[in-house]
Amino acid sequence: MKNVLLPTDFSENSWNAIVYALNLFKETTCTFYLLHVNTMSYARVNNATYTNPINLIENEFTLPSKEKLRSVLKRISKAFPTNKKHHFFILPDHNFFIDSIRNHVLERQIDIIVMGTKGASGLKKVIVGSNAADVIKKVKCTTLVVPENAKFTGLDEVAFPTDYYLSFGVGLLKPIYELLQIHHSNLHVIHITNKPEELTMSQVDNRDLLQDYFSSFETTFHHLVNKKVENAIDCFVQSRGVKMVVMVAKNLNYFQQILFHSKIEDITYHIRIPFLVIHDT
């Protein structure tokens, strides 16, 4: 049984992420938790006429969220009417967004968070929305970020960029292993440098560990030379038909330029395919 947290703001982007998650885990027994976090507005609180704070919270925040979450459940039942492996619960909440995510990850023993991005439209031309970026950086839970236009079309090719400087424990690699196993995927481990260079002994050890751990799958190792990490990955993703990119949270400084560009001209593959960020357990 896998526990999946699906934060939603009731936008089409978050609906797209839900659809992606349901397809990704189509053959997996899952409990999905639909979460909407309603941040209290001081204006609404001050303008409210309730004398009892509990009534205020229930009527102004909880009940409207419940109704909208039930509407999402109805939409799911129409789109996916026959999957008996999936079970759903709704979680209306009023809190700071990250605090709410952390609390539910702990209380519900969440295995993975799946959430959408708002893409590169509007005034804030960013790749990862602020909520998704905060979850990736501040919540210690495997997180799958689904771009607004991404559609699930299988998971035959998965890319795993790494600098080989991190040692990999079984707990860290388990989410990747499970996805490869479920979808019979091929794994491409990518090492990128800005000039040709030999691996250190520790890097070789970490590469060999990956080779041993993923020996049950079709796993290939690639060394790419490019001054820009994102350009190298972009070219690789397009040439190999990669369906998902996996990154280790500890390596986010290395991949910061990939995830958090602000210039529209720098936006590349990540508006088309999802990326999975994994954390140490």
PyMOL commands that set and color helices and strands:
alter all, ss='L'
color gray80, all
select helices_A, chain A and resi 12-24+42-47+53-79+97-107+130-138+170-183+201-213+229-240+249-251+256-259+264-266+269-271
alter helices_A, ss='H'
color red, helices_A
select strands_A, chain A and resi 2-7+30-37+86-93+112-116+143-146+157-161+186-193+219-225+244-248+275-278
alter strands_A, ss='S'
color yellow, strands_A
deselect
rebuild
show_as cartoon
